[in-house]
Structures are given as C-alpha cells and as structure tokens.
C-alpha cells in the first residue's frame, strides 16, 4: 500500500514505474506459465464445463455455474432436442473451432451449429434453473439427468 500512497501523492513515480512494470511482466509470465503447465485454457476461451458441488453432490456446470444435463432421447454424437425442446433446454453451444478436451467433445446439431457433449452425449442447461447450483431439471419427464464429473 505504501507505493500506492506514494503514487497518489505524486512521489516516487519513477521508482514505481521502474520497479512496477518489470514486476507486472514477471507476474504475467508466471501466470501464463502456470496456465501452460496445468493445461488451462487462455482467458479468452472459457472452459466449456466445470465441476461444482450442489445439493445433489458434484455436478458439471457451464462457465456461468448453471447445471448441465443430458437427454435420454439423444444418441451419442447427435442431438434430438430442437425447437421448443431447445428453448426449454438450451444446448451448451461450442464456438467455431472449439477443440475436444478430456471427456468433452464437440458435435454438430441438426442446424449445423456446434454443441458440447460429454462422452458423446449432448449437454444442455435448463431454463427453469434460475441461479448457479439449481438442479430443477433432474428427472424431468424421466428423461433429463444431471451430468456428473468423472
């Protein structure tokens, strides 16, 4: 906090610049090296799914913390949830050029768009889940199921 005070007072600007810039570069390099060694994706490319704890235990969620589900009527590598189904169960869409990672793959939807899948099964959120951690979609119509991490 002392250097912040000096800068706010207009004192030590040369020192703060001379020391602060190299330290910021070192911190950035360390952060990037940590990402490279853990296989983390760059900040511009959020992970398609992550594991969190919910009232139902560990579940996979999208990057916003919304629970992910699979649909029994889907086939591996193919989504059968379109139209009104997809309005209620929004697909976890993949960006163009998205690459598989671990158990997560990318499939083509009937309209040609891309969707994330786990072990080939398309992933969806549920429009009745209103906040991260909600699990209202579990068991709906006996065909929708929470996705568990491996």
Residue frames as a rotation matrix with the C-alpha (Angstrom) as fourth column:
UNK 1
0.567 0.824 0.000 0.00
0.824 -0.567 0.000 0.00
0.000 0.000 -1.000 0.00
UNK 2
0.165 -0.564 -0.809 2.95
0.395 -0.714 0.579 2.30
-0.904 -0.415 0.105 0.57
UNK 3
-0.828 -0.505 0.243 3.79
0.409 -0.248 0.878 2.61
-0.383 0.827 0.412 -3.15
UNK 4
-0.109 0.867 0.486 0.12
0.910 -0.109 0.399 3.28
0.399 0.486 -0.777 -3.92
UNK 5
0.638 0.288 -0.714 0.26
0.638 -0.716 0.282 6.10
-0.430 -0.635 -0.641 -1.38
UNK 6
-0.331 -0.844 -0.422 3.45
0.304 -0.519 0.799 7.48
-0.893 0.136 0.428 -2.96
UNK 7
-0.749 0.091 0.656 1.86
0.657 -0.025 0.753 7.39
0.085 0.996 -0.041 -6.40
UNK 8
0.331 0.943 0.036 -1.30
0.911 -0.329 0.250 9.06
0.248 -0.050 -0.967 -5.12
UNK 9
0.580 -0.183 -0.794 0.90
0.396 -0.788 0.472 11.80
-0.712 -0.588 -0.385 -3.61
UNK 10
0.974 -0.225 -0.023 2.87
-0.123 -0.442 -0.889 12.18
0.190 0.868 -0.458 -6.83
UNK 11
0.267 -0.917 0.297 6.07
-0.920 -0.151 0.361 10.99
-0.286 -0.370 -0.884 -5.15
UNK 12
-0.363 -0.548 0.754 8.16
-0.377 0.826 0.419 8.12
-0.852 -0.132 -0.507 -6.40
UNK 13
0.697 0.677 -0.234 6.54
-0.477 0.195 -0.857 7.83
-0.535 0.710 0.459 -9.84
UNK 14
0.217 -0.705 -0.676 9.86
-0.892 0.138 -0.430 7.00
0.397 0.696 -0.599 -11.46
UNK 15
-0.732 -0.491 0.472 10.55
-0.662 0.674 -0.327 4.32
-0.158 -0.552 -0.819 -8.86
UNK 16
-0.007 0.823 0.568 7.06
-0.349 0.531 -0.773 2.84
-0.937 -0.204 0.283 -9.16
UNK 17
0.769 0.273 -0.578 7.37
-0.618 0.089 -0.781 2.75
-0.162 0.958 0.237 -12.96
UNK 18
-0.082 -0.909 -0.408 10.90
-0.907 0.238 -0.348 1.34
0.414 0.342 -0.844 -12.93
UNK 19
-0.867 -0.221 0.447 10.01
-0.436 0.773 -0.462 -1.42
-0.243 -0.595 -0.766 -10.45
UNK 20
-0.097 0.952 0.289 6.29
-0.462 0.214 -0.861 -1.86
-0.882 -0.217 0.419 -11.17
UNK 21
0.451 0.290 -0.844 6.50
-0.891 0.095 -0.443 -2.59
-0.048 0.952 0.301 -14.90
UNK 22
-0.464 -0.648 -0.604 9.11
-0.655 0.710 -0.258 -5.39
0.596 0.276 -0.754 -14.59
UNK 23
-0.860 0.189 0.475 7.23
-0.307 0.551 -0.776 -6.87
-0.408 -0.813 -0.416 -11.63
UNK 24
0.198 0.975 -0.097 3.97
-0.644 0.054 -0.763 -6.82
-0.739 0.214 0.639 -13.59
UNK 25
0.226 -0.190 -0.955 5.73
-0.897 0.341 -0.281 -8.52
0.380 0.920 -0.093 -16.53
UNK 26
-0.825 -0.560 -0.073 7.14
-0.467 0.749 -0.470 -11.16
0.318 -0.353 -0.880 -14.19
UNK 27
-0.519 0.714 0.470 3.70
-0.376 0.302 -0.876 -11.75
-0.767 -0.631 0.112 -12.65
UNK 28
0.434 0.696 -0.573 2.10
-0.823 0.047 -0.566 -12.10
-0.366 0.717 0.593 -16.10
UNK 29
-0.149 -0.576 -0.804 4.81
-0.791 0.557 -0.252 -14.52
0.593 0.598 -0.539 -17.24
UNK 30
-0.926 -0.178 0.333 4.36
-0.363 0.661 -0.656 -16.59
-0.104 -0.729 -0.677 -14.08
UNK 31
-0.094 0.978 0.187 0.59
-0.536 0.109 -0.837 -16.69
-0.839 -0.179 0.514 -14.57
UNK 32
0.469 0.245 -0.848 0.93
-0.881 0.190 -0.432 -17.75
0.055 0.951 0.305 -18.21
UNK 33
-0.554 -0.721 -0.416 3.49
-0.643 0.688 -0.337 -20.41
0.529 0.081 -0.845 -17.31
UNK 34
-0.749 0.350 0.563 1.07
-0.367 0.488 -0.792 -21.75
-0.552 -0.800 -0.237 -14.69
UNK 35
0.348 0.906 -0.240 -1.71
-0.704 0.083 -0.705 -21.97
-0.619 0.414 0.667 -17.29
UNK 36
0.183 -0.338 -0.923 0.56
-0.876 0.371 -0.309 -23.78
0.447 0.865 -0.228 -19.72
UNK 37
-0.800 -0.598 -0.048 1.67
-0.509 0.719 -0.474 -26.33
0.318 -0.355 -0.879 -17.15
UNK 38
-0.632 0.614 0.473 -1.87
-0.238 0.427 -0.872 -27.14
-0.738 -0.664 -0.124 -15.98
UNK 39
-0.799 0.338 0.497 -3.45
0.601 0.452 0.659 -27.31
-0.002 0.825 -0.565 -19.42
UNK 40
-0.083 0.792 -0.604 -5.77
0.486 -0.497 -0.719 -24.41
-0.870 -0.354 -0.344 -18.56
UNK 41
0.197 0.243 0.950 -7.34
0.968 -0.201 -0.150 -22.52
0.155 0.949 -0.275 -21.44
UNK 42
-0.843 -0.475 0.251 -6.40
0.456 -0.880 -0.135 -18.88
0.285 0.001 0.959 -22.10
UNK 43
-0.712 0.556 -0.428 -8.70
0.161 -0.463 -0.871 -16.27
-0.683 -0.690 0.240 -20.55
UNK 44
-0.534 0.516 -0.670 -10.45
-0.809 -0.543 0.226 -15.61
-0.247 0.663 0.707 -23.87
UNK 45
-0.300 0.368 -0.880 -11.50
-0.449 0.759 0.471 -19.25
0.841 0.537 -0.062 -24.11
UNK 46
-0.121 0.267 0.956 -13.59
-0.988 0.065 -0.143 -20.23
-0.100 -0.962 0.256 -21.06
UNK 47
-0.969 -0.169 0.182 -13.72
-0.175 0.984 -0.016 -23.89
-0.176 -0.048 -0.983 -20.15
UNK 48
-0.522 0.822 -0.228 -16.91
-0.348 0.039 0.937 -25.40
0.778 0.569 0.266 -21.57
UNK 49
0.638 0.729 -0.248 -17.75
-0.076 0.379 0.922 -27.17
0.767 -0.569 0.297 -18.30
UNK 50
-0.540 -0.774 0.331 -16.53
-0.474 -0.045 -0.879 -27.35
0.696 -0.632 -0.342 -14.74
UNK 51
-0.152 0.420 -0.895 -17.32
0.598 0.760 0.254 -29.40
0.787 -0.497 -0.367 -11.66
UNK 52
-0.558 0.043 0.829 -19.10
-0.582 -0.732 -0.354 -27.77
0.592 -0.680 0.434 -8.71
UNK 53
-0.904 0.305 -0.299 -20.87
0.426 0.676 -0.601 -29.02
0.019 -0.671 -0.741 -5.61
UNK 54
-0.468 0.841 0.272 -24.66
-0.526 -0.513 0.678 -28.73
0.710 0.174 0.682 -5.50
UNK 55
-0.010 0.580 0.815 -27.46
-0.968 0.197 -0.152 -30.06
-0.249 -0.790 0.560 -3.32
UNK 56
0.928 0.356 -0.109 -27.18
-0.372 0.869 -0.326 -33.23
-0.022 0.343 0.939 -5.45
UNK 57
0.473 -0.843 0.257 -23.41
0.437 0.477 0.762 -33.51
-0.765 -0.248 0.594 -4.94
UNK 58
-0.485 -0.765 -0.424 -20.79
-0.072 -0.449 0.891 -32.87
-0.871 0.463 0.162 -7.61
UNK 59
0.581 0.654 0.485 -22.24
0.532 0.145 -0.834 -31.82
-0.616 0.742 -0.264 -10.98
UNK 60
-0.583 -0.673 0.455 -20.89
0.792 -0.348 0.502 -30.37
-0.179 0.653 0.736 -14.21
UNK 61
0.430 0.679 -0.594 -21.86
0.447 -0.733 -0.514 -26.79
-0.784 -0.045 -0.619 -14.97
UNK 62
0.574 -0.243 0.782 -21.34
0.688 -0.374 -0.622 -24.33
0.443 0.895 -0.048 -17.78
UNK 63
-0.455 -0.872 0.178 -18.95
0.660 -0.465 -0.590 -21.38
0.597 -0.151 0.788 -17.33
UNK 64
-0.322 0.425 0.846 -21.74
-0.466 -0.849 0.249 -19.47
0.824 -0.314 0.472 -15.54
UNK 65
-0.894 -0.101 0.436 -22.27
-0.441 0.369 -0.818 -22.20
-0.078 -0.924 -0.375 -12.93
UNK 66
0.115 0.992 -0.049 -25.53
-0.978 0.105 -0.183 -23.49
-0.176 0.069 0.982 -14.44
UNK 67
-0.132 -0.112 0.985 -26.06
-0.321 0.945 0.065 -27.25
-0.938 -0.307 -0.161 -14.10
UNK 68
-0.497 -0.099 -0.862 -25.60
-0.866 0.125 0.485 -29.36
0.060 0.987 -0.148 -17.22
UNK 69
0.134 0.673 0.727 -27.96
-0.488 0.684 -0.542 -32.17
-0.862 -0.282 0.421 -18.24
UNK 70
-0.951 -0.239 -0.198 -28.19
-0.292 0.476 0.830 -34.99
-0.104 0.847 -0.522 -20.76
UNK 71
0.003 0.983 -0.186 -31.34
-0.943 -0.059 -0.327 -36.17
-0.333 0.176 0.926 -22.55
UNK 72
-0.243 -0.070 0.967 -32.22
-0.144 0.989 0.035 -39.87
-0.959 -0.130 -0.251 -22.85
UNK 73
0.719 0.627 0.299 -33.73
0.213 0.211 -0.954 -39.30
-0.662 0.749 0.019 -26.32
UNK 74
0.491 -0.650 -0.581 -30.36
-0.852 -0.497 -0.164 -38.18
-0.182 0.575 -0.797 -27.73
UNK 75
0.931 -0.365 -0.005 -27.99
0.347 0.889 -0.297 -40.56
0.113 0.275 0.955 -29.44
UNK 76
0.248 -0.910 -0.332 -24.22
0.478 -0.183 0.859 -40.42
-0.843 -0.372 0.390 -28.90
UNK 77
-0.736 -0.667 0.112 -22.94
0.470 -0.386 0.794 -37.66
-0.487 0.637 0.597 -31.17
UNK 78
-0.674 0.566 0.474 -26.43
0.355 -0.314 0.880 -36.44
0.647 0.762 0.011 -32.14
UNK 79
-0.895 0.430 -0.120 -28.88
-0.120 -0.491 -0.863 -34.02
-0.430 -0.758 0.491 -30.53
UNK 80
-0.578 0.793 0.191 -32.59
0.684 0.343 0.644 -34.75
0.446 0.503 -0.741 -30.84
UNK 81
0.085 0.551 -0.830 -33.59
0.839 -0.489 -0.238 -31.69
-0.537 -0.677 -0.504 -28.78
UNK 82
-0.857 -0.270 0.438 -34.55
0.488 -0.699 0.524 -28.89
0.165 0.663 0.731 -31.19
UNK 83
-0.247 0.824 0.510 -37.27
0.223 -0.464 0.857 -26.25
0.943 0.325 -0.069 -31.45
UNK 84
0.539 0.565 0.624 -39.37
-0.469 -0.414 0.780 -25.97
0.700 -0.713 0.041 -28.28
UNK 85
0.817 -0.332 -0.471 -37.22
0.544 0.715 0.439 -28.60
0.192 -0.615 0.765 -26.60
UNK 86
-0.183 -0.974 0.130 -34.08
0.882 -0.222 -0.417 -26.49
0.435 0.039 0.900 -27.16
UNK 87
-0.038 0.240 0.970 -35.93
-0.159 -0.960 0.231 -23.41
0.987 -0.145 0.074 -25.91
UNK 88
0.874 0.405 0.270 -36.59
-0.345 0.124 0.931 -25.16
0.343 -0.906 0.247 -22.58
UNK 89
0.707 -0.681 0.189 -33.24
0.357 0.575 0.737 -26.98
-0.610 -0.453 0.650 -22.58
UNK 90
0.827 -0.394 -0.402 -30.69
-0.558 -0.662 -0.499 -24.61
-0.070 0.637 -0.767 -24.17
UNK 91
0.795 -0.597 -0.102 -27.79
0.518 0.757 -0.398 -26.54
0.315 0.264 0.912 -25.71
UNK 92
0.501 -0.763 -0.409 -24.29
0.096 -0.420 0.902 -25.82
-0.860 -0.492 -0.137 -24.40
UNK 93
0.996 -0.020 0.085 -23.08
0.081 -0.146 -0.986 -24.25
0.032 0.989 -0.144 -27.63
UNK 94
0.205 -0.978 0.030 -19.47
0.673 0.163 0.722 -24.53
-0.711 -0.127 0.691 -28.80
UNK 95
0.420 -0.161 -0.893 -17.69
-0.473 -0.879 -0.064 -21.78
-0.775 0.449 -0.445 -30.68
UNK 96
0.957 -0.181 -0.228 -16.35
-0.156 0.345 -0.926 -22.40
0.246 0.921 0.301 -34.17
UNK 97
0.160 -0.976 -0.149 -13.00
-0.371 0.080 -0.925 -24.10
0.915 0.203 -0.349 -33.90
UNK 98
0.390 0.008 0.921 -13.65
-0.916 0.104 0.387 -25.42
-0.093 -0.995 0.047 -30.37
UNK 99
-0.269 -0.608 -0.747 -11.45
-0.570 0.725 -0.386 -28.43
0.776 0.322 -0.542 -29.66
UNK 100
0.675 0.485 -0.556 -12.29
0.080 0.701 0.709 -31.52
0.733 -0.523 0.434 -27.61
UNK 101
-0.308 -0.751 0.584 -10.81
-0.685 -0.251 -0.684 -31.59
0.660 -0.611 -0.437 -24.13
UNK 102
-0.791 -0.033 0.611 -10.82
-0.511 0.585 -0.630 -34.68
-0.337 -0.811 -0.479 -21.92
UNK 103
-0.629 0.646 0.432 -14.28
0.577 0.761 -0.297 -36.29
-0.521 0.063 -0.852 -21.96
UNK 104
0.230 0.728 -0.646 -15.76
0.029 -0.669 -0.743 -33.21
-0.973 0.152 -0.174 -23.65
UNK 105
-0.633 -0.336 0.697 -16.26
0.671 0.211 0.711 -33.33
-0.386 0.918 0.092 -27.41
UNK 106
-0.504 0.471 -0.724 -17.98
-0.522 -0.834 -0.179 -31.14
-0.688 0.288 0.666 -29.98
UNK 107
-0.450 0.453 0.770 -20.91
0.688 0.725 -0.025 -32.42
-0.570 0.518 -0.638 -32.03
UNK 108
-0.972 0.234 0.033 -22.90
-0.140 -0.683 0.717 -30.92
0.191 0.692 0.696 -34.90
UNK 109
-0.450 0.892 0.041 -26.54
-0.072 0.009 -0.997 -30.08
-0.890 -0.452 0.061 -34.23
UNK 110
0.039 0.551 0.834 -29.22
0.817 0.462 -0.344 -30.67
-0.575 0.695 -0.432 -36.88
UNK 111
0.933 0.341 -0.114 -28.98
0.235 -0.818 -0.525 -26.98
-0.272 0.463 -0.844 -37.93
UNK 112
0.536 -0.806 0.253 -25.18
0.478 0.042 -0.877 -27.24
0.696 0.591 0.408 -38.35
UNK 113
0.466 -0.382 0.798 -24.28
-0.698 -0.713 0.067 -25.32
0.544 -0.588 -0.599 -35.20
UNK 114
-0.299 -0.702 -0.646 -21.85
0.013 0.674 -0.738 -26.88
0.954 -0.229 -0.193 -32.71
UNK 115
0.674 0.538 0.506 -22.64
-0.565 -0.066 0.822 -28.21
0.475 -0.841 0.259 -29.24
UNK 116
-0.480 -0.805 0.347 -20.52
-0.837 0.302 -0.457 -29.56
0.264 -0.510 -0.819 -26.41
UNK 117
0.653 0.596 -0.468 -21.02
-0.403 0.796 0.452 -33.20
0.642 -0.106 0.759 -25.43
UNK 118
-0.081 -0.645 0.760 -19.65
-0.963 0.247 0.106 -35.40
-0.256 -0.724 -0.641 -22.65
UNK 119
-0.653 -0.258 0.712 -18.63
-0.133 0.965 0.227 -38.85
-0.746 0.054 -0.664 -23.79
UNK 120
-0.944 0.212 0.252 -20.60
0.294 0.197 0.935 -38.14
0.148 0.957 -0.248 -26.97
UNK 121
-0.074 0.980 -0.186 -23.85
0.994 0.087 0.059 -37.17
0.074 -0.181 -0.981 -25.21
UNK 122
-0.223 0.028 0.974 -25.00
0.361 -0.926 0.109 -33.58
0.905 0.376 0.196 -25.94
UNK 123
-0.624 -0.091 -0.776 -25.03
0.777 -0.186 -0.602 -31.17
-0.090 -0.978 0.187 -22.99
UNK 124
-0.045 0.724 0.688 -27.84
0.418 -0.612 0.671 -28.77
0.907 0.318 -0.275 -22.07
UNK 125
-0.998 0.012 0.062 -28.80
-0.061 -0.454 -0.889 -26.28
0.017 -0.891 0.454 -19.39
UNK 126
-0.337 0.937 -0.093 -32.42
0.921 0.349 0.175 -25.94
0.196 -0.026 -0.980 -18.17
UNK 127
-0.477 0.126 0.870 -34.36
0.161 -0.960 0.228 -22.68
0.864 0.249 0.437 -18.44
UNK 128
0.674 0.736 0.059 -36.06
0.039 -0.115 0.993 -23.30
0.737 -0.667 -0.106 -15.06
UNK 129
0.193 -0.712 -0.675 -32.68
0.980 0.112 0.163 -23.29
-0.040 -0.693 0.720 -13.28
UNK 130
0.872 0.321 0.369 -32.56
0.357 -0.934 -0.031 -19.64
0.335 0.159 -0.929 -12.27
UNK 131
0.649 -0.698 0.303 -29.25
-0.761 -0.607 0.230 -19.41
0.023 -0.380 -0.925 -10.42
UNK 132
-0.190 -0.805 -0.562 -25.97
-0.626 0.540 -0.562 -21.30
0.756 0.245 -0.607 -10.30
UNK 133
-0.925 -0.232 0.301 -26.35
-0.380 0.595 -0.708 -24.56
-0.015 -0.770 -0.638 -8.41
UNK 134
0.048 0.991 0.126 -30.05
-0.874 0.103 -0.476 -25.04
-0.484 -0.088 0.871 -9.22
UNK 135
-0.943 -0.325 0.074 -30.87
-0.266 0.868 0.419 -28.65
-0.200 0.375 -0.905 -10.19
UNK 136
-0.168 0.985 0.033 -34.56
-0.620 -0.080 -0.780 -28.35
-0.766 -0.152 0.625 -11.12
UNK 137
0.127 0.213 -0.969 -34.04
-0.979 0.182 -0.089 -30.30
0.157 0.960 0.232 -14.35
UNK 138
-0.851 -0.514 0.106 -33.02
-0.525 0.835 -0.166 -33.57
-0.003 -0.196 -0.981 -12.70
UNK 139
-0.810 0.473 0.347 -35.52
0.335 0.859 -0.387 -36.28
-0.481 -0.197 -0.854 -13.63
UNK 140
-0.255 0.755 -0.604 -37.87
-0.648 -0.597 -0.473 -34.05
-0.718 0.270 0.642 -15.65
UNK 141
0.463 0.624 -0.630 -40.11
-0.886 0.328 -0.327 -36.32
0.003 0.709 0.705 -17.75
UNK 142
0.723 -0.229 0.652 -37.88
-0.103 0.897 0.430 -39.17
-0.683 -0.378 0.625 -16.60
UNK 143
0.772 -0.379 0.511 -35.50
0.632 0.372 -0.679 -38.34
0.067 0.847 0.527 -19.46
UNK 144
0.517 -0.593 0.617 -33.29
-0.197 -0.784 -0.589 -35.50
0.833 0.183 -0.522 -18.23
UNK 145
0.781 -0.312 -0.540 -30.31
0.614 0.536 0.579 -36.16
0.109 -0.784 0.611 -15.96
UNK 146
0.807 -0.584 -0.085 -27.63
-0.473 -0.726 0.500 -34.16
-0.353 -0.363 -0.862 -14.19
UNK 147
0.645 -0.705 -0.295 -24.17
0.029 0.409 -0.912 -34.66
0.764 0.579 0.284 -15.66
UNK 148
0.930 -0.368 0.002 -21.62
0.036 0.095 0.995 -35.85
-0.366 -0.925 0.101 -13.13
UNK 149
0.349 -0.889 -0.297 -17.89
-0.933 -0.300 -0.198 -35.26
0.087 0.346 -0.934 -13.36
UNK 150
0.577 -0.221 -0.786 -15.66
-0.065 0.947 -0.314 -38.28
0.814 0.232 0.532 -13.81
